[in-house]
Amino acid sequence: MTKHSQPVIYGTYGWEHQIVISSVVKINNSYYLYYTGRNMPEYKMGVAISTDGINFTKYSGNPILTNDKPWELNGTLDGSVIMDNGTLKMVYMNSNASGFGFATSTDGLNWIKDNNNPFFTINNTANNWADDDIAYPSFVKTNNDYRIYYCGIGDNSIVYKIGLLKKQIN
């Protein structure tokens, strides 16, 4: 592995004053780098595209996912994206770490949120083990098994744990 000498994208100003990567997906011959932009207290999601995985250009239509539903509160963040049978599927979290949403896209740029969002909340954790926060979803598909690994904290603990959610997706 070779460490690249410079960042591949930078935070700038406004909604992406601070940035953090959440996923990279190869679509045809391009890499789509999904990231969260933060300018407290707001969070939004953007994408940058590259043909070589090093030189990325931010999409001019950013942000691609914003908070337009009451449950999302101050933002959408940490979208974990997979390609599944020609459709991009994303699991993302809301700004207070109380719920996960689901969205789909055919081009990686325009996303449609599921009408059943949030599909999972802190109240859905088994025995309420994460009734304070659920965060940082990592969405994977193996064969026909969809899994979401996530961090959670509850019971007045200061220790984060990793949970597993299996999701049925159409």
Secondary structure, 3 states (H helix, E strand, C coil): CCCCCCCCCCCCCHHHCEEEEEEEEEECCEEEEEEEEEECCEEEEEEEEECCCCCCEECCCCCCECCCCHHHCCEEEEEEEEEECCEEEEEEEECCCCEEEEEEECCCCCCEECCCCCCEEHHHCHHHCCCCEEEEEEEEEECCEEEEEEEEECCCCCCCEEEEEECCCC
